[in-house]
Amino acid sequence: MHAHCQCGQLSAVAHGEYGSVVCHCTACQRRSGSPFGMALYFDAANVTISGEATEYERSADSGLPFTSGFCPVCGTTLYLKTARHPGGIGITAGTLVGKPIGPPMRSVFEENRHDWVTLPPETARFPRGRNDK
């Protein structure tokens, strides 16, 4: 899979298995400017990032660090890193080129999901993060 920012300066190539996640936490809503964020998480060894990125690290609702990698020219968030999955990297779904993706495998922080957002019934759902009680 290939992904790139709006201006094309920052890009990623990823291959192999991935897990698709929709996150409804308020921080992902702010980051994406939409009711949720969606990313495909790959093994970091299967992802090559090209171009210049600026990273912003914040504390996730879990209390663990969460990093967004974005283009310093156009501002597009291209990738995500989470301490919960230190060997992985998420490529934001909206930056993927050409290849359609299916529905998310998991939906997290559903406690913040907008009522009008509906997902397929087979999507695994979690009120918070999938490992939070």
Buried (B, 14 or more C-beta within 10 A) or exposed (E): BBBBBBEEBBBBBBEEEBBBBBBBBEBBBEBBEEBBBBBBBBBBEBBEBEBEBEEEEEEBBBEEBBBBBBBEBEEBBBBBBBBBBEEBBBBBBBBBEEEEEEEBBBBBBBEBBEEEEEBEEEBEBBBBBBEEE
